[in-house]
Amino acid sequence: MTETLSGPGRLVQHAVFVYRGLSTRDDFETRVDQTEVLVTASADTAVCWGLPSAKHRPSLSPLFGGPVAVAIPPEQVAARLRRMMTIGSVVCLRTTIPVMLDEMAVGWREAAGVGFADGRIEHEMAAAVSAETRVLFALGAARPSNNSHTFEIFDRATMVWPDQDPRPISIVTVTASLGSVWVSGPLAELNEPLLQAVGRGEGGLPMDEGLLQAALDAKAEPLAAFLAAWAALERLLGKAYKTHLPRFLAAPSEGLSPSLRDAQTRVRDAGGSGPSITNQFLILRWGLDPAGVEDDEALFRRLNKRRAQIYHQGAVSELWGARGEAVQLLMTLYRLSASPTRDTPLIME
């Protein structure tokens, strides 16, 4: 039976990722704004917690005149997930967003319905993916060590729960791959307050979730992933350095490193023209925390040189490492901006 639904409801987007760089023996749960988070080593727990039940994901075949497909039992889904989990753990995200249905066509089948996303639902689904990206990025930024590991999506499902009907609507989607960040080590080293702060944007730095998603995509071409990470960094610098510019210009030059003194002189002498991107980075990085600027400056200059080699020489080989370094530098900036304290205790012993 098909009918149309209008009125308020809530969209719940489920996503399960295999996270090879984070290991744990105990489950860890938290919430970042509208996204519930579970990190677990158990495939069975991940499937039961992270995905809708089979009865709420009805077969699409009857909508097109075909037979009803047999639902895959959860233990078989968990077995598939377990085969992907050679090492590491699973990150499950469950994001809830209020929605307003506008004559959505729904095909009902017993305990659930099947619907195709209209423009409004697609907008909220995109918002849910952005929320996932912020949480995944924050997981990386909340880690003190950064070795290159990947996480990849196992499954994503979107459900709409209308206020007027107790049955959920399974939204037809195509699952996209997402996820490669520099993060490794035991869950005990995860700084949960920093995860919350970065995930909620408490540091005040703007975040371009679209570019970050492309930069974190494990299956993206290295060139595309690096350029996405660089573009996210460049857009961040162009927006954020101005906050720290007055204090930087007023700082006594005697207390600055040679490169910072040179940047200060160049910005003062430039009059109304804007600083170079390197000086923008120096201003922002110094403004967030004067300690450790030299090491991050060296990394930024190396990445900027790599970008120039792509644009001017067509050098596009061996970019995996550069992509990871660009993501690492982004995480450093967000970590410094959002850090609640410099000595925040870890979540576990």
Secondary structure per residue as TSV (DSSP state, phi and psi in degrees):
chain	resnum	aa	ss	phi	psi
A	1	M	-	360.0	134.7
A	2	T	E	-116.2	137.7
A	3	E	E	-146.7	173.3
A	4	T	E	-111.8	145.5
A	5	L	E	-123.4	140.5
A	6	S	E	-135.5	154.3
A	7	G	E	120.8	-179.6
A	8	P	E	-75.0	159.9
A	9	G	E	-172.3	-167.9
A	10	R	E	-136.1	139.3
A	11	L	E	-97.4	129.6
A	12	V	E	-120.6	114.9
A	13	Q	E	-104.8	123.0
A	14	H	E	-102.6	136.0
A	15	A	E	-143.8	135.7
A	16	V	E	-123.6	125.7
A	17	F	E	-121.6	138.6
A	18	V	E	-85.0	124.0
A	19	Y	E	-119.1	92.6
A	20	R	T	-75.1	-12.9
A	21	G	T	-98.4	2.3
A	22	L	-	-128.8	118.2
A	23	S	B	-112.5	145.7
A	24	T	-	-156.3	149.4
A	25	R	S	-100.6	-23.3
A	26	D	S	-112.0	149.4
A	27	D	-	-71.1	144.5
A	28	F	E	-128.3	124.4
A	29	E	E	-122.1	142.7
A	30	T	E	-156.0	-177.8
A	31	R	E	-140.8	133.3
A	32	V	E	-120.1	104.5
A	33	D	T	52.8	-119.6
A	34	Q	T	-89.7	7.6
A	35	T	E	-111.5	120.1
A	36	E	E	-82.9	141.8
A	37	V	E	-127.3	133.6
A	38	L	E	-131.4	127.5
A	39	V	E	-111.3	124.7
A	40	T	E	-146.1	154.9
A	41	A	S	-98.1	-2.0
A	42	S	-	-99.5	120.0
A	43	A	H	-65.2	-37.4
A	44	D	H	-64.1	-43.6
A	45	T	H	-62.9	-41.7
A	46	A	H	-61.8	-42.5
A	47	V	H	-68.7	-43.8
A	48	C	H	-68.4	-39.8
A	49	W	H	-84.1	-41.0
A	50	G	H	-89.2	-16.2
A	51	L	S	-126.2	150.9
A	52	P	-	-64.7	155.6
A	53	S	-	-67.7	158.2
A	54	A	G	-59.4	-33.9
A	55	K	G	-67.9	-20.1
A	56	H	G	-95.8	5.2
A	57	R	S	-126.0	73.5
A	58	P	-	-68.4	159.5
A	59	S	-	-64.7	140.6
A	60	L	S	-83.3	-19.1
A	61	S	G	-55.3	-42.7
A	62	P	G	-62.2	-26.0
A	63	L	G	-63.8	-23.6
A	64	F	G	-112.3	19.9
A	65	G	T	85.5	8.6
A	66	G	-	-95.2	179.8
A	67	P	-	-76.5	162.6
A	68	V	-	-77.7	123.4
A	69	A	-	-77.8	148.3
A	70	V	-	-76.4	130.0
A	71	A	-	-67.5	140.5
A	72	I	-	-77.7	124.7
A	73	P	-	-66.6	152.5
A	74	P	H	-60.2	-31.7
A	75	E	H	-66.5	-31.1
A	76	Q	H	-72.9	-37.4
A	77	V	H	-62.7	-43.1
A	78	A	H	-63.5	-36.6
A	79	A	H	-64.4	-40.5
A	80	R	H	-61.7	-43.5
A	81	L	H	-64.8	-40.0
A	82	R	H	-62.3	-34.5
A	83	R	H	-66.2	-29.2
A	84	M	H	-77.4	-24.1
A	85	M	-	-88.6	64.0
A	86	T	S	-65.4	-39.1
A	87	I	S	-142.3	168.6
A	88	G	S	87.4	-149.4
A	89	S	E	-146.7	-171.5
A	90	V	E	-122.2	135.4
A	91	V	E	-108.6	121.0
A	92	C	E	-109.8	131.3
A	93	L	E	-122.6	136.7
A	94	R	E	-133.9	107.1
A	95	T	E	-108.0	129.3
A	96	T	E	-116.4	127.4
A	97	I	E	-134.6	133.1
A	98	P	E	-64.9	141.8
A	99	V	E	-134.5	161.3
A	100	M	E	-123.7	115.6
A	101	L	E	-80.9	140.6
A	102	D	E	-130.5	86.2
A	103	E	E	53.1	49.0
A	104	M	E	-72.7	129.6
A	105	A	E	-78.2	124.9
A	106	V	E	-128.4	130.0
A	107	G	E	-99.2	111.0
A	108	W	E	-84.2	141.9
A	109	R	E	-146.3	98.8
A	110	E	T	55.4	-108.9
A	111	A	T	-83.3	-4.1
A	112	A	E	-154.2	168.8
A	113	G	E	-119.5	168.3
A	114	V	E	-123.6	129.4
A	115	G	E	-137.8	154.7
A	116	F	E	-102.9	137.3
A	117	A	-	-68.4	130.1
A	118	D	-	-91.6	-174.5
A	119	G	H	-59.1	-40.1
A	120	R	H	-68.8	-42.9
A	121	I	H	-66.5	-39.4
A	122	E	H	-60.2	-37.5
A	123	H	H	-64.0	-43.3
A	124	E	H	-70.5	-35.1
A	125	M	H	-63.6	-40.0
A	126	A	H	-63.7	-38.3
A	127	A	H	-63.5	-36.8
A	128	A	H	-67.2	-40.3
A	129	V	H	-63.7	-39.3
A	130	S	H	-61.6	-40.6
A	131	A	H	-63.9	-40.6
A	132	E	H	-59.4	-45.2
A	133	T	H	-60.7	-42.3
A	134	R	H	-61.2	-41.5
A	135	V	H	-68.0	-44.0
A	136	L	H	-63.3	-42.1
A	137	F	H	-64.1	-41.3
A	138	A	H	-64.5	-34.7
A	139	L	H	-59.3	-41.5
A	140	G	H	-68.0	-42.6
A	141	A	H	-68.2	-24.5
A	142	A	T	-85.4	4.3
A	143	R	-	-99.3	136.9
A	144	P	S	-77.2	-24.1
A	145	S	-	-113.2	148.9
A	146	N	-	-134.1	92.4
A	147	N	-	-112.6	147.0
A	148	S	E	-72.7	115.9
A	149	H	E	-136.3	161.5
A	150	T	E	-119.1	154.7
A	151	F	E	-128.2	146.3
A	152	E	E	-134.0	153.3
A	153	I	E	-75.0	136.7
A	154	F	E	-95.1	-45.6
A	155	D	E	-161.7	151.3
A	156	R	E	-137.8	136.4
A	157	A	E	-138.6	139.3
A	158	T	E	-117.8	125.4
A	159	M	E	-119.8	143.9
A	160	V	E	-116.5	127.3
A	161	W	E	-108.0	101.2
A	162	P	E	-73.1	143.0
A	163	D	T	-63.0	-29.3
A	164	Q	T	-86.2	-4.7
A	165	D	-	-144.1	134.3
A	166	P	S	-73.5	-11.6
A	167	R	S	-88.7	140.0
A	168	P	-	-82.5	161.7
A	169	I	E	-113.5	121.6
A	170	S	E	-84.1	119.2
A	171	I	E	-87.2	129.4
A	172	V	E	-72.3	120.5
A	173	T	-	-138.7	167.3
A	174	V	-	-111.9	120.8
A	175	T	-	-73.1	127.7
A	176	A	-	-104.8	152.2
A	177	S	-	-76.8	145.6
A	178	L	-	-153.9	129.6
A	179	G	-	128.8	104.8
A	180	S	E	-153.9	110.4
A	181	V	E	-129.6	159.3
A	182	W	E	-82.5	102.3
A	183	V	-	-162.1	140.6
A	184	S	-	-156.3	168.8
A	185	G	S	101.9	179.0
A	186	P	B	-75.2	154.5
A	187	L	G	-60.4	-24.9
A	188	A	G	-59.4	-22.1
A	189	E	G	-90.5	0.1
A	190	L	-	-74.5	128.8
A	191	N	-	-92.1	98.0
A	192	E	H	-64.5	-42.3
A	193	P	H	-58.6	-35.8
A	194	L	H	-71.4	-37.9
A	195	L	H	-56.6	-46.9
A	196	Q	H	-62.8	-44.1
A	197	A	H	-66.0	-45.4
A	198	V	H	-68.0	-44.2
A	199	G	H	-61.2	-31.5
A	200	R	T	-93.8	-1.3
A	201	G	T	68.7	32.5
A	202	E	T	-71.9	-16.8
A	203	G	T	-76.4	-11.9
A	204	G	-	87.0	-3.1
A	205	L	-	-78.2	136.6
A	206	P	-	-67.8	148.4
A	207	M	-	-129.6	126.6
A	208	D	-	-98.6	93.6
A	209	E	H	-63.5	-32.9
A	210	G	H	-62.9	-46.2
A	211	L	H	-68.1	-38.8
A	212	L	H	-64.4	-39.2
A	213	Q	H	-61.1	-43.4
A	214	A	H	-65.5	-36.3
A	215	A	H	-69.8	-28.8
A	216	L	T	-93.1	1.8
A	217	D	-	-75.9	115.4
A	218	A	T	-64.3	-26.6
A	219	K	T	-101.7	5.3
A	220	A	S	-72.8	152.1
A	221	E	-	-62.9	143.9
A	222	P	H	-56.0	-39.6
A	223	L	H	-63.1	-48.1
A	224	A	H	-63.7	-40.7
A	225	A	H	-66.8	-42.7
A	226	F	H	-64.7	-45.7
A	227	L	H	-64.4	-33.7
A	228	A	H	-65.6	-43.5
A	229	A	H	-64.2	-41.7
A	230	W	H	-65.2	-42.5
A	231	A	H	-62.6	-39.6
A	232	A	H	-62.4	-39.8
A	233	L	H	-67.3	-44.1
A	234	E	H	-65.0	-42.0
A	235	R	H	-67.1	-37.5
A	236	L	H	-62.4	-46.5
A	237	L	H	-62.6	-44.3
A	238	G	H	-61.8	-26.7
A	239	K	H	-93.7	-30.9
A	240	A	H	-101.6	-21.4
A	241	Y	H	-66.6	-28.3
A	242	K	H	-62.0	-29.2
A	243	T	H	-60.2	-34.8
A	244	H	H	-100.0	-3.7
A	245	L	H	-61.6	-48.8
A	246	P	H	-58.5	-42.3
A	247	R	H	-68.0	-35.8
A	248	F	H	-64.9	-44.0
A	249	L	H	-67.9	-28.4
A	250	A	H	-86.6	-8.5
A	251	A	S	-68.6	139.4
A	252	P	-	-60.8	126.8
A	253	S	G	-64.9	-23.9
A	254	E	G	-64.1	-26.7
A	255	G	G	-91.4	4.9
A	256	L	S	-102.7	153.5
A	257	S	-	-70.3	163.3
A	258	P	H	-54.0	-42.5
A	259	S	H	-68.8	-36.0
A	260	L	H	-69.3	-38.8
A	261	R	H	-63.0	-41.3
A	262	D	H	-63.3	-41.5
A	263	A	H	-63.7	-41.5
A	264	Q	H	-61.4	-44.1
A	265	T	H	-65.0	-44.8
A	266	R	H	-63.3	-41.2
A	267	V	H	-67.4	-41.4
A	268	R	H	-63.3	-41.3
A	269	D	H	-77.4	-14.8
A	270	A	T	-76.6	-13.4
A	271	G	T	67.5	-121.7
A	272	G	T	-86.7	-11.1
A	273	S	S	-76.8	149.8
A	274	G	-	-76.4	157.4
A	275	P	-	-66.7	157.0
A	276	S	-	-64.6	164.9
A	277	I	H	-64.8	-32.7
A	278	T	H	-65.7	-42.5
A	279	N	H	-68.9	-33.2
A	280	Q	H	-59.6	-43.8
A	281	F	H	-62.3	-45.1
A	282	L	H	-61.4	-41.4
A	283	I	H	-63.6	-47.0
A	284	L	H	-66.9	-46.7
A	285	R	H	-63.8	-42.4
A	286	W	H	-64.9	-39.8
A	287	G	H	-65.2	-33.4
A	288	L	H	-74.7	-40.3
A	289	D	-	-170.4	115.2
A	290	P	S	-63.4	-21.7
A	291	A	T	-74.1	137.9
A	292	G	T	77.3	12.7
A	293	V	H	-63.8	-38.8
A	294	E	H	-61.6	-43.7
A	295	D	H	-63.9	-44.7
A	296	D	H	-69.5	-31.6
A	297	E	H	-63.0	-42.8
A	298	A	H	-61.9	-41.2
A	299	L	H	-65.8	-43.2
A	300	F	H	-61.9	-43.9
A	301	R	H	-64.0	-37.6
A	302	R	H	-64.8	-42.3
A	303	L	H	-67.4	-39.5
A	304	N	H	-64.0	-39.0
A	305	K	H	-63.8	-39.8
A	306	R	H	-63.2	-41.3
A	307	R	H	-61.5	-44.5
A	308	A	H	-63.0	-36.9
A	309	Q	H	-64.9	-34.9
A	310	I	H	-66.9	-49.5
A	311	Y	H	-68.2	-39.0
A	312	H	H	-104.6	-18.7
A	313	Q	H	-123.3	-6.8
A	314	G	-	70.3	23.9
A	315	A	-	-81.8	104.4
A	316	V	-	-121.3	13.9
A	317	S	S	-91.4	157.4
A	318	E	S	53.2	53.8
A	319	L	-	-99.9	-5.6
A	320	W	H	-60.4	-45.0
A	321	G	H	-64.6	-38.9
A	322	A	H	-65.4	-38.8
A	323	R	H	-59.6	-46.9
A	324	G	H	-63.7	-38.8
A	325	E	H	-66.6	-37.6
A	326	A	H	-65.3	-41.1
A	327	V	H	-64.1	-41.5
A	328	Q	H	-60.2	-41.9
A	329	L	H	-67.2	-39.5
A	330	L	H	-59.3	-46.2
A	331	M	H	-60.9	-37.1
A	332	T	H	-60.4	-45.6
A	333	L	H	-63.8	-45.2
A	334	Y	H	-68.6	-35.7
A	335	R	H	-64.2	-45.5
A	336	L	H	-65.8	-38.1
A	337	S	H	-68.0	-39.0
A	338	A	H	-99.7	-3.8
A	339	S	-	-59.1	117.0
A	340	P	S	-60.7	-43.2
A	341	T	-	-147.1	165.3
A	342	R	T	-78.1	-17.1
A	343	D	T	-125.0	42.9
A	344	T	-	-67.0	130.6
A	345	P	-	-67.2	153.6
A	346	L	-	-76.4	165.6
A	347	I	S	-78.7	-23.4
A	348	M	-	-140.1	162.8
A	349	E	-	-96.4	360.0
